Amino acid sequence: MFGGVAFMIHNRMTCGVVGSSLMVRVEPAEEPALLRERGVRPMDFTGRPMHGFLFVDPPAVKSAVMLRNWIDRAITFVESRRGKPDRVTKKRIHARKQPPHPAKRRRGYGQS
């Protein structure tokens, strides 16, 4: 998806590595406070920040303890979301249940 390695828990991206930065999933409400920490920046590889995801640069994960704290934060958030479908999943499920609308069916050659 983003040119890096990602780790999933319960089919949800939890953390990963993009270039030399750690990518972590966090509680969106905690983002403003976390962004004030040294070496933390919004995940914006698409040109727009993705809420709930942060890049953590190498200075912020210098030790194993610092790295573990970030990974634990991501795991805790993903575990708290267990059983709650993502918005995309809801849309996909809803789309599958809907039969095609008769007016939207493509007509074959020679049909009127």
CYANA upper distance limits for C-alpha pairs under 8 A (distance plus 0.5 A):
  2 PHE  CA     18 VAL  CA      8.08
  2 PHE  CA     45 PHE  CA      8.10
  3 GLY  CA     18 VAL  CA      7.21
  4 GLY  CA     16 GLY  CA      7.50
  4 GLY  CA     17 VAL  CA      6.08
  4 GLY  CA     18 VAL  CA      5.03
  4 GLY  CA     19 GLY  CA      7.37
  5 VAL  CA     16 GLY  CA      5.76
  5 VAL  CA     17 VAL  CA      5.80
  5 VAL  CA     18 VAL  CA      7.26
  6 ALA  CA     13 MET  CA      6.99
  6 ALA  CA     14 THR  CA      7.81
  6 ALA  CA     15 CYS  CA      6.29
  6 ALA  CA     16 GLY  CA      4.49
  6 ALA  CA     17 VAL  CA      7.03
  7 PHE  CA     13 MET  CA      6.44
  7 PHE  CA     14 THR  CA      6.29
  7 PHE  CA     15 CYS  CA      5.97
  7 PHE  CA     16 GLY  CA      6.19
  8 MET  CA     12 ARG  CA      5.62
  8 MET  CA     13 MET  CA      5.01
  8 MET  CA     14 THR  CA      5.89
  8 MET  CA     15 CYS  CA      7.84
  9 ILE  CA     13 MET  CA      7.13
  9 ILE  CA     14 THR  CA      6.82
  9 ILE  CA     75 ILE  CA      8.23
  9 ILE  CA     78 VAL  CA      7.63
  9 ILE  CA     79 GLU  CA      8.40
 10 HIS  CA     82 ARG  CA      7.54
 12 ARG  CA     78 VAL  CA      7.54
 13 MET  CA     25 ARG  CA      7.86
 14 THR  CA     24 VAL  CA      6.60
 14 THR  CA     25 ARG  CA      5.87
 14 THR  CA     74 ALA  CA      6.23
 14 THR  CA     75 ILE  CA      6.81
 14 THR  CA     78 VAL  CA      6.92
 15 CYS  CA     22 LEU  CA      7.66
 15 CYS  CA     23 MET  CA      5.74
 15 CYS  CA     24 VAL  CA      4.83
 15 CYS  CA     25 ARG  CA      6.61
 15 CYS  CA     71 ILE  CA      7.38
 15 CYS  CA     74 ALA  CA      7.08
 16 GLY  CA     22 LEU  CA      6.31
 16 GLY  CA     23 MET  CA      5.47
 16 GLY  CA     24 VAL  CA      7.14
 17 VAL  CA     21 SER  CA      6.22
 17 VAL  CA     22 LEU  CA      5.17
 17 VAL  CA     23 MET  CA      6.19
 18 VAL  CA     22 LEU  CA      6.91
 18 VAL  CA     23 MET  CA      7.24
 20 SER  CA     57 ASP  CA      7.49
 20 SER  CA     58 PRO  CA      7.34
 21 SER  CA     55 PHE  CA      6.50
 21 SER  CA     56 VAL  CA      6.05
 21 SER  CA     57 ASP  CA      5.18
 21 SER  CA     58 PRO  CA      6.70
 22 LEU  CA     55 PHE  CA      6.11
 22 LEU  CA     56 VAL  CA      5.46
 22 LEU  CA     57 ASP  CA      6.87
 22 LEU  CA     58 PRO  CA      8.18
 23 MET  CA     43 MET  CA      7.99
 23 MET  CA     53 PHE  CA      7.39
 23 MET  CA     54 LEU  CA      6.17
 23 MET  CA     55 PHE  CA      5.09
 23 MET  CA     56 VAL  CA      6.70
 24 VAL  CA     53 PHE  CA      6.13
 24 VAL  CA     54 LEU  CA      5.93
 24 VAL  CA     55 PHE  CA      7.03
 24 VAL  CA     56 VAL  CA      8.00
 24 VAL  CA     70 TRP  CA      7.62
 24 VAL  CA     71 ILE  CA      7.50
 24 VAL  CA     74 ALA  CA      6.15
 25 ARG  CA     52 GLY  CA      6.04
 25 ARG  CA     53 PHE  CA      4.94
 25 ARG  CA     54 LEU  CA      6.97
 25 ARG  CA     74 ALA  CA      5.50
 25 ARG  CA     77 PHE  CA      7.69
 25 ARG  CA     78 VAL  CA      8.01
 26 VAL  CA     30 GLU  CA      7.67
 26 VAL  CA     31 GLU  CA      7.69
 26 VAL  CA     52 GLY  CA      5.50
 26 VAL  CA     53 PHE  CA      6.37
 26 VAL  CA     54 LEU  CA      7.81
 26 VAL  CA     73 ARG  CA      7.27
 26 VAL  CA     74 ALA  CA      5.95
 26 VAL  CA     77 PHE  CA      6.36
 26 VAL  CA     78 VAL  CA      8.50
 27 GLU  CA     31 GLU  CA      7.32
 27 GLU  CA     52 GLY  CA      6.15
 27 GLU  CA     77 PHE  CA      6.57
 28 PRO  CA     51 HIS  CA      6.36
 28 PRO  CA     52 GLY  CA      4.91
 28 PRO  CA     53 PHE  CA      8.31
 30 GLU  CA     34 LEU  CA      6.75
 31 GLU  CA     35 LEU  CA      6.41
 31 GLU  CA     51 HIS  CA      8.36
 31 GLU  CA     52 GLY  CA      7.57
 32 PRO  CA     36 ARG  CA      7.31
 33 ALA  CA     37 GLU  CA      7.93
 34 LEU  CA     40 VAL  CA      7.57
 35 LEU  CA     40 VAL  CA      5.90
 35 LEU  CA     41 ARG  CA      6.34
 35 LEU  CA     42 PRO  CA      7.80
 36 ARG  CA     40 VAL  CA      7.78
 38 ARG  CA     59 PRO  CA      8.05
 38 ARG  CA     60 ALA  CA      6.72
 39 GLY  CA     56 VAL  CA      6.21
 39 GLY  CA     57 ASP  CA      5.42
 39 GLY  CA     58 PRO  CA      7.61
 39 GLY  CA     59 PRO  CA      6.37
 39 GLY  CA     60 ALA  CA      5.59
 40 VAL  CA     54 LEU  CA      7.36
 40 VAL  CA     55 PHE  CA      6.36
 40 VAL  CA     56 VAL  CA      5.09
 40 VAL  CA     57 ASP  CA      6.72
 40 VAL  CA     60 ALA  CA      7.65
 41 ARG  CA     54 LEU  CA      6.43
 41 ARG  CA     55 PHE  CA      5.83
 41 ARG  CA     56 VAL  CA      7.00
 41 ARG  CA     57 ASP  CA      8.43
 42 PRO  CA     49 PRO  CA      6.23
 42 PRO  CA     50 MET  CA      7.65
 42 PRO  CA     51 HIS  CA      8.33
 42 PRO  CA     53 PHE  CA      7.36
 42 PRO  CA     54 LEU  CA      5.30
 42 PRO  CA     55 PHE  CA      6.44
 43 MET  CA     49 PRO  CA      5.92
 43 MET  CA     50 MET  CA      6.20
 43 MET  CA     51 HIS  CA      8.31
 43 MET  CA     53 PHE  CA      6.13
 43 MET  CA     54 LEU  CA      5.17
 43 MET  CA     55 PHE  CA      5.76
 44 ASP  CA     48 ARG  CA      5.54
 44 ASP  CA     49 PRO  CA      4.71
 44 ASP  CA     50 MET  CA      6.59
 45 PHE  CA     49 PRO  CA      8.16
 50 MET  CA     54 LEU  CA      8.44
 56 VAL  CA     60 ALA  CA      6.80
 56 VAL  CA     61 VAL  CA      7.92
 57 ASP  CA     61 VAL  CA      7.62
 58 PRO  CA     62 LYS  CA      6.71
 60 ALA  CA     66 MET  CA      7.51
 60 ALA  CA     67 LEU  CA      8.45
 61 VAL  CA     65 VAL  CA      8.49
 61 VAL  CA     66 MET  CA      5.47
 61 VAL  CA     67 LEU  CA      5.34
 62 LYS  CA     66 MET  CA      7.12
 62 LYS  CA     67 LEU  CA      7.86
 63 SER  CA     67 LEU  CA      6.84
 64 ALA  CA     68 ARG  CA      6.50
 65 VAL  CA     69 ASN  CA      6.69
 66 MET  CA     70 TRP  CA      7.09
 67 LEU  CA     71 ILE  CA      6.81
 68 ARG  CA     72 ASP  CA      6.41
 69 ASN  CA     73 ARG  CA      6.64
 70 TRP  CA     74 ALA  CA      6.89
 71 ILE  CA     75 ILE  CA      6.69
 72 ASP  CA     76 THR  CA      6.48
 73 ARG  CA     77 PHE  CA      6.83
 74 ALA  CA     78 VAL  CA      6.77
 75 ILE  CA     79 GLU  CA      6.47
 76 THR  CA     80 SER  CA      6.71
 77 PHE  CA     81 ARG  CA      7.08
 78 VAL  CA     82 ARG  CA      7.11
 85 PRO  CA     89 THR  CA      6.55
 85 PRO  CA     90 LYS  CA      7.04
 86 ASP  CA     90 LYS  CA      7.01
 87 ARG  CA     91 LYS  CA      6.86
 88 VAL  CA     92 ARG  CA      6.72
 89 THR  CA     93 ILE  CA      6.62
 90 LYS  CA     94 HIS  CA      6.56
 91 LYS  CA     95 ALA  CA      6.48
 92 ARG  CA     96 ARG  CA      6.74
 93 ILE  CA     97 LYS  CA      7.02
 94 HIS  CA     98 GLN  CA      7.15
100 PRO  CA    104 LYS  CA      7.39
100 PRO  CA    105 ARG  CA      7.33
101 HIS  CA    105 ARG  CA      7.15
107 ARG  CA    111 GLN  CA      6.59
107 ARG  CA    112 SER  CA      7.85
